Amino acid sequence: KIYTKTGDNGETSLYFGERFFKSENIFDILGNLDELNSFLGLTYTSRSKDKKIKALVIKLQRELFNLGAVLATVKEKTALSEIQLYEGKVKELERHIDEIDKKLPVLKNFIIPSGDIKAVYFHVARAICRRVERNLVKEVKNNERTELIPIIKYINRLSDLLFVLARYSNKSSNEEEIVWGR
């Protein structure tokens, strides 16, 4: 069965079975990661013509799913080797960012999230990603989880990648970026 009824009283468990209230920040992180991953799925569906971007989005979704599994292990049992892998993933994201960014006009102003629907999806995913980042920072700060800093870097860079993917989607669709102005 899909339902267990074990969470009906506002508690749930992480990977090793320890019970926690669902109001704990770690569940905000995991829920926001799930939301981000789901939204990337929507973005993937909308990118039907660009096979390279679709492959990248699927790869990111897999990484986010793995990240959720890593974060679902309790503090004392977190696999540091798994977390350290995100240092390398940061470099990989930076390569993708640089590769895509060099195809775009130089950005001199803030832009308003708009344009092609695919671009807007990437902007929404970026905003969700920033929420994940804020929750991670809160977890590090409030619960002394400094081992999560490589993951914060990864999520920070992921939001940068989502931003350039939004811009790239607009460029690919010949949509003009709307510059923010007062």
MILUM-48388 format. One record per residue: residue in three letters; y, z, x of N, C-alpha, C in turn. Coordinates in Angstrom, 2 decimals. Example, Ala and Ser with C-alpha at 12.3 -4.5 7.8 and 13.67 -1.06 7.14 Angstrom:
2
+-----+---------+---------+---------+---------+---------+---------+---------+---------+---------+
:   r :    n_yy :    n_zz :    n_xx :   ca_yy :   ca_zz :   ca_xx :    c_yy :    c_zz :    c_xx :
+-----+---------+---------+---------+---------+---------+---------+---------+---------+---------+
: Ala :   -5.69 :    7.80 :   13.19 :   -4.50 :    7.80 :   12.30 :   -3.30 :    7.80 :   13.20 :
: Ser :   -2.25 :    7.08 :   12.85 :   -1.06 :    7.14 :   13.67 :    0.03 :    7.87 :   12.90 :
+-----+---------+---------+---------+---------+---------+---------+---------+---------+---------+
//
This chain:
182
+-----+---------+---------+---------+---------+---------+---------+---------+---------+---------+
:   r :    n_yy :    n_zz :    n_xx :   ca_yy :   ca_zz :   ca_xx :    c_yy :    c_zz :    c_xx :
+-----+---------+---------+---------+---------+---------+---------+---------+---------+---------+
: Lys :   -1.18 :    0.00 :    0.83 :    0.00 :    0.00 :    0.00 :    1.24 :    0.00 :    0.87 :
: Ile :    2.29 :   -0.58 :    0.36 :    3.56 :   -0.64 :    1.09 :    4.30 :    0.69 :    1.01 :
: Tyr :    4.06 :    1.46 :   -0.04 :    4.78 :    2.73 :   -0.19 :    3.85 :    3.90 :    0.16 :
: Thr :    4.44 :    4.90 :    0.82 :    3.67 :    6.08 :    1.22 :    4.14 :    7.35 :    0.51 :
: Lys :    5.33 :    7.32 :   -0.02 :    5.98 :    8.45 :   -0.69 :    6.35 :    9.58 :    0.26 :
: Thr :    6.09 :    9.39 :    1.56 :    6.40 :   10.46 :    2.53 :    7.89 :   10.57 :    2.82 :
: Gly :    8.66 :    9.57 :    2.45 :   10.10 :    9.62 :    2.69 :   10.91 :    9.98 :    1.46 :
: Asp :   10.23 :   10.32 :    0.39 :   10.93 :   10.60 :   -0.87 :   11.82 :   11.83 :   -0.83 :
: Asn :   11.63 :   12.71 :    0.15 :   12.46 :   13.91 :    0.24 :   13.58 :   13.78 :    1.26 :
: Gly :   13.83 :   12.53 :    1.73 :   14.93 :   12.31 :    2.66 :   14.55 :   12.44 :    4.12 :
: Glu :   13.28 :   12.54 :    4.40 :   12.81 :   12.61 :    5.78 :   11.94 :   11.40 :    6.07 :
: Thr :   11.84 :   11.08 :    7.34 :   10.95 :   10.01 :    7.79 :   10.53 :   10.34 :    9.21 :
: Ser :    9.68 :    9.51 :    9.76 :    9.21 :    9.78 :   11.11 :    9.52 :    8.61 :   12.03 :
: Leu :    9.58 :    8.94 :   13.29 :    9.69 :    7.91 :   14.32 :    8.28 :    7.61 :   14.81 :
: Tyr :    8.19 :    6.85 :   15.88 :    6.92 :    6.30 :   16.37 :    5.83 :    7.35 :   16.55 :
: Phe :    6.16 :    8.50 :   17.11 :    5.13 :    9.49 :   17.42 :    4.87 :   10.47 :   16.29 :
: Gly :    5.43 :   10.21 :   15.12 :    5.10 :   10.99 :   13.94 :    5.98 :   12.20 :   13.66 :
: Glu :    6.88 :   12.52 :   14.56 :    7.76 :   13.67 :   14.31 :    8.71 :   13.35 :   13.16 :
: Arg :    8.96 :   14.33 :   12.30 :    9.76 :   14.14 :   11.10 :   11.23 :   14.43 :   11.38 :
: Phe :   12.10 :   13.60 :   10.82 :   13.55 :   13.76 :   10.96 :   14.19 :   13.42 :    9.62 :
: Phe :   15.38 :   13.98 :    9.39 :   16.14 :   13.58 :    8.21 :   16.64 :   12.15 :    8.41 :
: Lys :   16.65 :   11.39 :    7.34 :   17.11 :   10.00 :    7.40 :   18.60 :    9.90 :    7.70 :
: Ser :   19.31 :   11.01 :    7.64 :   20.74 :   11.01 :    7.95 :   21.01 :   11.06 :    9.46 :
: Glu :   19.98 :   11.20 :   10.28 :   20.16 :   11.21 :   11.74 :   20.70 :    9.85 :   12.19 :
: Asn :   21.55 :    9.88 :   13.20 :   22.18 :    8.66 :   13.72 :   21.16 :    7.61 :   14.16 :
: Ile :   20.01 :    8.05 :   14.67 :   19.02 :    7.07 :   15.14 :   18.60 :    6.13 :   14.01 :
: Phe :   18.60 :    6.64 :   12.78 :   18.21 :    5.78 :   11.66 :   19.34 :    4.84 :   11.25 :
: Asp :   20.59 :    5.23 :   11.52 :   21.70 :    4.29 :   11.37 :   21.52 :    3.14 :   12.36 :
: Ile :   21.17 :    3.49 :   13.59 :   20.96 :    2.47 :   14.62 :   19.84 :    1.53 :   14.20 :
: Leu :   18.70 :    2.10 :   13.84 :   17.55 :    1.27 :   13.47 :   17.84 :    0.43 :   12.23 :
: Gly :   18.51 :    1.00 :   11.25 :   18.86 :    0.25 :   10.05 :   19.84 :   -0.88 :   10.33 :
: Asn :   20.82 :   -0.60 :   11.18 :   21.79 :   -1.64 :   11.54 :   21.15 :   -2.73 :   12.39 :
: Leu :   20.20 :   -2.36 :   13.25 :   19.45 :   -3.38 :   14.00 :   18.67 :   -4.27 :   13.04 :
: Asp :   18.06 :   -3.67 :   12.04 :   17.31 :   -4.43 :   11.04 :   18.24 :   -5.37 :   10.28 :
: Glu :   19.42 :   -4.86 :    9.91 :   20.41 :   -5.69 :    9.21 :   20.85 :   -6.85 :   10.10 :
: Leu :   21.12 :   -6.56 :   11.37 :   21.52 :   -7.61 :   12.31 :   20.42 :   -8.65 :   12.44 :
: Asn :   19.19 :   -8.19 :   12.60 :   18.07 :   -9.11 :   12.76 :   17.90 :   -9.97 :   11.51 :
: Ser :   18.03 :   -9.37 :   10.35 :   17.92 :  -10.12 :    9.09 :   19.04 :  -11.14 :    8.96 :
: Phe :   20.23 :  -10.75 :    9.35 :   21.36 :  -11.68 :    9.25 :   21.20 :  -12.82 :   10.24 :
: Leu :   20.64 :  -12.53 :   11.42 :   20.35 :  -13.62 :   12.36 :   19.31 :  -14.57 :   11.77 :
: Gly :   18.39 :  -14.04 :   10.97 :   17.43 :  -14.90 :   10.28 :   18.13 :  -15.85 :    9.33 :
: Leu :   19.12 :  -15.35 :    8.62 :   19.92 :  -16.21 :    7.74 :   20.67 :  -17.25 :    8.57 :
: Thr :   21.21 :  -16.82 :    9.68 :   21.93 :  -17.73 :   10.57 :   20.99 :  -18.80 :   11.11 :
: Tyr :   19.79 :  -18.40 :   11.49 :   18.77 :  -19.32 :   11.98 :   18.47 :  -20.39 :   10.94 :
: Thr :   18.30 :  -19.95 :    9.71 :   18.00 :  -20.87 :    8.62 :   19.11 :  -21.90 :    8.45 :
: Ser :   20.35 :  -21.49 :    8.68 :   21.48 :  -22.40 :    8.49 :   21.66 :  -23.36 :    9.66 :
: Arg :   20.99 :  -23.10 :   10.80 :   21.15 :  -23.93 :   12.00 :   20.05 :  -24.98 :   12.09 :
: Ser :   19.74 :  -25.64 :   11.01 :   18.57 :  -26.49 :   10.94 :   18.56 :  -27.66 :   11.92 :
: Lys :   19.72 :  -28.11 :   12.40 :   19.75 :  -29.30 :   13.25 :   19.74 :  -29.01 :   14.74 :
: Asp :   20.21 :  -27.87 :   15.16 :   20.36 :  -27.56 :   16.58 :   19.16 :  -26.75 :   17.07 :
: Lys :   18.17 :  -27.47 :   17.61 :   16.92 :  -26.83 :   18.01 :   17.11 :  -25.80 :   19.12 :
: Lys :   18.02 :  -26.06 :   20.04 :   18.25 :  -25.13 :   21.15 :   18.84 :  -23.81 :   20.65 :
: Ile :   19.80 :  -23.90 :   19.75 :   20.41 :  -22.69 :   19.19 :   19.40 :  -21.95 :   18.32 :
: Lys :   18.60 :  -22.69 :   17.54 :   17.58 :  -22.06 :   16.72 :   16.59 :  -21.29 :   17.58 :
: Ala :   16.17 :  -21.89 :   18.69 :   15.23 :  -21.21 :   19.59 :   15.86 :  -19.95 :   20.18 :
: Leu :   17.13 :  -20.03 :   20.51 :   17.83 :  -18.87 :   21.06 :   17.91 :  -17.75 :   20.01 :
: Val :   18.22 :  -18.12 :   18.78 :   18.33 :  -17.11 :   17.71 :   16.98 :  -16.42 :   17.48 :
: Ile :   15.91 :  -17.19 :   17.45 :   14.57 :  -16.60 :   17.28 :   14.25 :  -15.66 :   18.44 :
: Lys :   14.61 :  -16.06 :   19.65 :   14.39 :  -15.20 :   20.83 :   15.17 :  -13.89 :   20.68 :
: Leu :   16.41 :  -13.99 :   20.24 :   17.23 :  -12.79 :   20.03 :   16.62 :  -11.90 :   18.95 :
: Gln :   16.10 :  -12.51 :   17.89 :   15.46 :  -11.72 :   16.84 :   14.26 :  -10.95 :   17.38 :
: Arg :   13.47 :  -11.60 :   18.21 :   12.31 :  -10.92 :   18.80 :   12.76 :   -9.76 :   19.69 :
: Glu :   13.81 :  -10.01 :   20.47 :   14.33 :   -8.95 :   21.34 :   14.86 :   -7.77 :   20.52 :
: Leu :   15.53 :   -8.05 :   19.41 :   16.03 :   -6.97 :   18.56 :   14.89 :   -6.19 :   17.92 :
: Phe :   13.84 :   -6.88 :   17.54 :   12.68 :   -6.19 :   16.98 :   12.06 :   -5.27 :   18.03 :
: Asn :   11.90 :   -5.79 :   19.25 :   11.39 :   -4.97 :   20.36 :   12.30 :   -3.78 :   20.63 :
: Leu :   13.60 :   -4.02 :   20.57 :   14.57 :   -2.95 :   20.82 :   14.41 :   -1.84 :   19.78 :
: Gly :   14.21 :   -2.22 :   18.53 :   13.98 :   -1.22 :   17.50 :   12.75 :   -0.38 :   17.80 :
: Ala :   11.70 :   -1.03 :   18.29 :   10.48 :   -0.29 :   18.65 :   10.75 :    0.68 :   19.79 :
: Val :   11.51 :    0.25 :   20.78 :   11.85 :    1.14 :   21.91 :   12.66 :    2.33 :   21.41 :
: Leu :   13.64 :    2.07 :   20.56 :   14.50 :    3.15 :   20.07 :   13.77 :    4.09 :   19.11 :
: Ala :   12.70 :    3.62 :   18.50 :   11.94 :    4.46 :   17.56 :   11.07 :    5.49 :   18.28 :
: Thr :   11.00 :    5.41 :   19.59 :   10.29 :    6.45 :   20.33 :   11.26 :    7.60 :   20.53 :
: Val :   10.77 :    8.81 :   20.42 :   11.66 :    9.97 :   20.51 :   12.17 :   10.15 :   21.93 :
: Lys :   13.29 :   10.83 :   22.03 :   14.02 :   11.02 :   23.29 :   13.09 :   11.34 :   24.47 :
: Glu :   12.25 :   12.32 :   24.32 :   11.42 :   12.76 :   25.43 :   10.36 :   11.73 :   25.82 :
: Lys :   10.06 :   10.82 :   24.93 :    8.96 :    9.89 :   25.17 :    9.44 :    8.45 :   25.35 :
: Thr :   10.73 :    8.28 :   25.43 :   11.26 :    6.93 :   25.58 :   10.77 :    6.32 :   26.87 :
: Ala :   10.26 :    5.13 :   26.79 :    9.75 :    4.44 :   27.98 :   10.93 :    3.89 :   28.76 :
: Leu :   11.28 :    4.59 :   29.85 :   12.43 :    4.18 :   30.65 :   12.25 :    2.77 :   31.21 :
: Ser :   11.02 :    2.41 :   31.54 :   10.79 :    1.06 :   32.07 :   11.16 :    0.01 :   31.04 :
: Glu :   10.88 :    0.28 :   29.77 :   11.25 :   -0.66 :   28.70 :   12.77 :   -0.78 :   28.60 :
: Ile :   13.45 :    0.35 :   28.68 :   14.91 :    0.34 :   28.57 :   15.53 :   -0.39 :   29.75 :
: Gln :   14.97 :   -0.20 :   30.94 :   15.52 :   -0.85 :   32.14 :   15.40 :   -2.37 :   32.06 :
: Leu :   14.46 :   -2.87 :   31.29 :   14.33 :   -4.33 :   31.12 :   15.61 :   -4.94 :   30.54 :
: Tyr :   16.37 :   -4.13 :   29.82 :   17.59 :   -4.65 :   29.19 :   18.67 :   -4.96 :   30.21 :
: Glu :   18.58 :   -4.39 :   31.42 :   19.52 :   -4.78 :   32.49 :   19.37 :   -6.28 :   32.78 :
: Gly :   18.12 :   -6.74 :   32.90 :   17.86 :   -8.16 :   33.13 :   18.24 :   -9.02 :   31.93 :
: Lys :   18.04 :   -8.49 :   30.76 :   18.39 :   -9.24 :   29.55 :   19.91 :   -9.43 :   29.43 :
: Val :   20.68 :   -8.48 :   29.96 :   22.14 :   -8.62 :   29.98 :   22.51 :   -9.84 :   30.79 :
: Lys :   21.91 :  -10.00 :   31.95 :   22.19 :  -11.17 :   32.81 :   21.82 :  -12.46 :   32.09 :
: Glu :   20.71 :  -12.44 :   31.39 :   20.28 :  -13.63 :   30.65 :   21.29 :  -13.98 :   29.54 :
: Leu :   21.76 :  -12.97 :   28.83 :   22.78 :  -13.21 :   27.80 :   24.04 :  -13.78 :   28.42 :
: Glu :   24.43 :  -13.26 :   29.58 :   25.63 :  -13.77 :   30.26 :   25.46 :  -15.24 :   30.64 :
: Arg :   24.25 :  -15.63 :   31.04 :   24.01 :  -17.05 :   31.35 :   24.20 :  -17.91 :   30.10 :
: His :   23.67 :  -17.45 :   28.98 :   23.84 :  -18.19 :   27.72 :   25.31 :  -18.27 :   27.34 :
: Ile :   26.02 :  -17.15 :   27.47 :   27.45 :  -17.12 :   27.13 :   28.20 :  -18.13 :   27.97 :
: Asp :   27.98 :  -18.09 :   29.28 :   28.69 :  -19.00 :   30.19 :   28.37 :  -20.46 :   29.90 :
: Glu :   27.10 :  -20.74 :   29.61 :   26.67 :  -22.11 :   29.32 :   27.36 :  -22.65 :   28.07 :
: Ile :   27.43 :  -21.84 :   27.03 :   28.05 :  -22.27 :   25.78 :   29.57 :  -22.28 :   25.90 :
: Asp :   30.12 :  -21.26 :   26.53 :   31.57 :  -21.11 :   26.63 :   32.22 :  -22.27 :   27.37 :
: Lys :   31.53 :  -22.84 :   28.37 :   32.15 :  -23.94 :   29.11 :   32.24 :  -25.22 :   28.28 :
: Lys :   31.58 :  -25.26 :   27.13 :   31.68 :  -26.40 :   26.22 :   32.82 :  -26.23 :   25.22 :
: Leu :   33.50 :  -25.08 :   25.28 :   34.53 :  -24.75 :   24.29 :   35.91 :  -24.80 :   24.90 :
: Pro :   36.93 :  -25.05 :   24.07 :   38.30 :  -24.97 :   24.59 :   38.62 :  -23.53 :   24.99 :
: Val :   39.48 :  -23.39 :   25.98 :   39.88 :  -22.07 :   26.44 :   40.54 :  -21.32 :   25.29 :
: Leu :   40.15 :  -20.08 :   25.12 :   40.69 :  -19.26 :   24.04 :   41.91 :  -18.51 :   24.55 :
: Lys :   43.05 :  -18.74 :   23.90 :   44.30 :  -18.10 :   24.32 :   44.82 :  -17.10 :   23.29 :
: Asn :   44.22 :  -17.09 :   22.11 :   44.67 :  -16.22 :   21.02 :   43.45 :  -15.65 :   20.30 :
: Phe :   43.69 :  -14.62 :   19.52 :   42.64 :  -14.15 :   18.62 :   42.43 :  -15.21 :   17.55 :
: Ile :   41.18 :  -15.33 :   17.09 :   40.91 :  -16.27 :   16.00 :   40.38 :  -15.49 :   14.80 :
: Ile :   40.61 :  -16.06 :   13.64 :   40.15 :  -15.46 :   12.39 :   38.74 :  -15.99 :   12.11 :
: Pro :   37.80 :  -15.11 :   11.79 :   36.44 :  -15.57 :   11.47 :   36.47 :  -16.50 :   10.25 :
: Ser :   36.24 :  -17.77 :   10.49 :   36.31 :  -18.75 :    9.41 :   35.70 :  -20.05 :    9.90 :
: Gly :   35.79 :  -21.07 :    9.06 :   35.32 :  -22.39 :    9.42 :   33.98 :  -22.72 :    8.81 :
: Asp :   33.15 :  -23.35 :    9.60 :   31.82 :  -23.75 :    9.18 :   31.01 :  -22.52 :    8.77 :
: Ile :   30.16 :  -22.66 :    7.76 :   29.39 :  -21.52 :    7.27 :   28.53 :  -20.91 :    8.37 :
: Lys :   28.00 :  -21.75 :    9.26 :   27.19 :  -21.23 :   10.36 :   28.03 :  -20.36 :   11.28 :
: Ala :   29.26 :  -20.77 :   11.51 :   30.17 :  -19.99 :   12.35 :   30.45 :  -18.64 :   11.71 :
: Val :   30.69 :  -18.65 :   10.42 :   30.98 :  -17.40 :    9.71 :   29.76 :  -16.48 :    9.76 :
: Tyr :   28.57 :  -17.04 :    9.62 :   27.35 :  -16.22 :    9.74 :   27.29 :  -15.55 :   11.11 :
: Phe :   27.59 :  -16.32 :   12.15 :   27.58 :  -15.73 :   13.49 :   28.65 :  -14.64 :   13.62 :
: His :   29.80 :  -14.84 :   13.00 :   30.85 :  -13.81 :   13.04 :   30.39 :  -12.53 :   12.33 :
: Val :   29.74 :  -12.69 :   11.19 :   29.24 :  -11.50 :   10.48 :   28.18 :  -10.80 :   11.33 :
: Ala :   27.28 :  -11.58 :   11.94 :   26.27 :  -10.99 :   12.83 :   26.94 :  -10.25 :   13.98 :
: Arg :   28.01 :  -10.80 :   14.51 :   28.76 :  -10.16 :   15.60 :   29.33 :   -8.82 :   15.14 :
: Ala :   29.88 :   -8.79 :   13.94 :   30.45 :   -7.55 :   13.41 :   29.36 :   -6.49 :   13.21 :
: Ile :   28.20 :   -6.89 :   12.73 :   27.08 :   -5.96 :   12.58 :   26.65 :   -5.46 :   13.96 :
: Cys :   26.62 :   -6.36 :   14.91 :   26.24 :   -6.01 :   16.28 :   27.20 :   -4.96 :   16.85 :
: Arg :   28.47 :   -5.10 :   16.59 :   29.45 :   -4.11 :   17.04 :   29.20 :   -2.74 :   16.39 :
: Arg :   28.75 :   -2.75 :   15.15 :   28.41 :   -1.49 :   14.47 :   27.22 :   -0.83 :   15.17 :
: Val :   26.22 :   -1.63 :   15.53 :   25.08 :   -1.10 :   16.29 :   25.57 :   -0.46 :   17.58 :
: Glu :   26.48 :   -1.15 :   18.25 :   27.03 :   -0.63 :   19.51 :   27.72 :    0.72 :   19.29 :
: Arg :   28.53 :    0.83 :   18.26 :   29.21 :    2.10 :   17.99 :   28.21 :    3.22 :   17.71 :
: Asn :   27.16 :    2.90 :   16.96 :   26.12 :    3.91 :   16.69 :   25.39 :    4.32 :   17.96 :
: Leu :   25.15 :    3.37 :   18.85 :   24.49 :    3.68 :   20.13 :   25.37 :    4.59 :   20.98 :
: Val :   26.65 :    4.28 :   21.03 :   27.58 :    5.12 :   21.81 :   27.58 :    6.54 :   21.24 :
: Lys :   27.58 :    6.65 :   19.92 :   27.53 :    7.97 :   19.29 :   26.24 :    8.71 :   19.67 :
: Glu :   25.13 :    7.99 :   19.71 :   23.85 :    8.59 :   20.08 :   23.88 :    9.09 :   21.52 :
: Val :   24.43 :    8.30 :   22.42 :   24.53 :    8.71 :   23.83 :   25.42 :    9.93 :   23.95 :
: Lys :   26.55 :    9.87 :   23.28 :   27.54 :   10.95 :   23.41 :   27.09 :   12.25 :   22.75 :
: Asn :   26.58 :   12.16 :   21.53 :   26.24 :   13.37 :   20.77 :   24.89 :   13.97 :   21.13 :
: Asn :   23.98 :   13.15 :   21.63 :   22.61 :   13.62 :   21.89 :   22.19 :   13.48 :   23.35 :
: Glu :   23.17 :   13.25 :   24.22 :   22.91 :   13.15 :   25.66 :   21.78 :   12.16 :   25.97 :
: Arg :   21.87 :   10.99 :   25.40 :   20.86 :    9.95 :   25.60 :   21.36 :    8.91 :   26.60 :
: Thr :   21.74 :    9.34 :   27.78 :   22.30 :    8.43 :   28.78 :   21.33 :    7.34 :   29.19 :
: Glu :   20.05 :    7.54 :   28.94 :   19.07 :    6.50 :   29.27 :   19.29 :    5.24 :   28.42 :
: Leu :   20.08 :    5.35 :   27.36 :   20.32 :    4.21 :   26.47 :   21.48 :    3.32 :   26.92 :
: Ile :   22.15 :    3.68 :   27.99 :   23.31 :    2.90 :   28.45 :   22.97 :    1.43 :   28.70 :
: Pro :   21.82 :    1.09 :   29.32 :   21.50 :   -0.34 :   29.46 :   21.41 :   -1.07 :   28.11 :
: Ile :   21.00 :   -0.37 :   27.08 :   20.92 :   -0.99 :   25.76 :   22.31 :   -1.20 :   25.17 :
: Ile :   23.21 :   -0.26 :   25.43 :   24.60 :   -0.45 :   25.00 :   25.18 :   -1.70 :   25.65 :
: Lys :   24.93 :   -1.87 :   26.94 :   25.42 :   -3.07 :   27.65 :   24.84 :   -4.33 :   27.01 :
: Tyr :   23.54 :   -4.30 :   26.71 :   22.88 :   -5.45 :   26.09 :   23.53 :   -5.78 :   24.75 :
: Ile :   23.72 :   -4.78 :   23.91 :   24.30 :   -5.01 :   22.58 :   25.75 :   -5.50 :   22.70 :
: Asn :   26.48 :   -4.95 :   23.65 :   27.86 :   -5.40 :   23.89 :   27.86 :   -6.89 :   24.25 :
: Arg :   26.99 :   -7.28 :   25.16 :   26.93 :   -8.68 :   25.57 :   26.41 :   -9.56 :   24.45 :
: Leu :   25.48 :   -9.04 :   23.65 :   24.98 :   -9.81 :   22.52 :   26.11 :  -10.15 :   21.55 :
: Ser :   27.00 :   -9.20 :   21.31 :   28.12 :   -9.49 :   20.41 :   29.02 :  -10.57 :   21.00 :
: Asp :   29.16 :  -10.58 :   22.33 :   29.93 :  -11.65 :   22.98 :   29.25 :  -13.01 :   22.78 :
: Leu :   27.93 :  -13.02 :   22.91 :   27.18 :  -14.26 :   22.70 :   27.33 :  -14.74 :   21.26 :
: Leu :   27.26 :  -13.84 :   20.32 :   27.42 :  -14.23 :   18.91 :   28.81 :  -14.80 :   18.65 :
: Phe :   29.80 :  -14.26 :   19.34 :   31.17 :  -14.79 :   19.22 :   31.24 :  -16.23 :   19.72 :
: Val :   30.68 :  -16.50 :   20.91 :   30.76 :  -17.88 :   21.41 :   29.88 :  -18.81 :   20.58 :
: Leu :   28.80 :  -18.30 :   20.01 :   27.99 :  -19.12 :   19.12 :   28.76 :  -19.48 :   17.85 :
: Ala :   29.57 :  -18.56 :   17.36 :   30.42 :  -18.86 :   16.20 :   31.42 :  -19.97 :   16.55 :
: Arg :   32.04 :  -19.83 :   17.70 :   33.01 :  -20.85 :   18.13 :   32.31 :  -22.20 :   18.34 :
: Tyr :   31.14 :  -22.17 :   18.94 :   30.38 :  -23.39 :   19.18 :   29.99 :  -24.06 :   17.86 :
: Ser :   29.63 :  -23.26 :   16.87 :   29.28 :  -23.82 :   15.56 :   30.47 :  -24.54 :   14.94 :
: Asn :   31.65 :  -23.95 :   15.07 :   32.84 :  -24.62 :   14.55 :   33.11 :  -25.91 :   15.30 :
: Lys :   32.99 :  -25.86 :   16.61 :   33.23 :  -27.08 :   17.41 :   32.22 :  -28.16 :   17.04 :
: Ser :   30.95 :  -27.78 :   16.91 :   29.90 :  -28.75 :   16.57 :   30.11 :  -29.38 :   15.20 :
: Ser :   30.78 :  -28.66 :   14.32 :   31.04 :  -29.14 :   12.96 :   32.44 :  -29.72 :   12.81 :
: Asn :   33.14 :  -29.86 :   13.93 :   34.52 :  -30.35 :   13.92 :   35.44 :  -29.52 :   13.03 :
: Glu :   35.19 :  -28.23 :   12.99 :   36.04 :  -27.30 :   12.24 :   37.08 :  -26.72 :   13.18 :
: Glu :   38.30 :  -26.71 :   12.74 :   39.38 :  -26.14 :   13.56 :   39.36 :  -24.62 :   13.45 :
: Glu :   39.54 :  -23.96 :   14.59 :   39.63 :  -22.51 :   14.58 :   41.02 :  -22.10 :   14.09 :
: Ile :   41.04 :  -21.07 :   13.27 :   42.32 :  -20.57 :   12.76 :   42.78 :  -19.45 :   13.66 :
: Val :   43.93 :  -19.65 :   14.26 :   44.49 :  -18.67 :   15.19 :   45.16 :  -17.56 :   14.40 :
: Trp :   44.94 :  -16.33 :   14.83 :   45.58 :  -15.19 :   14.19 :   47.03 :  -15.13 :   14.62 :
: Gly :   47.88 :  -14.83 :   13.69 :   49.30 :  -14.65 :   13.98 :   49.90 :  -13.71 :   12.96 :
: Arg :   50.93 :  -13.05 :   13.38 :   51.58 :  -12.08 :   12.47 :   52.55 :  -12.77 :   11.56 :
+-----+---------+---------+---------+---------+---------+---------+---------+---------+---------+
//
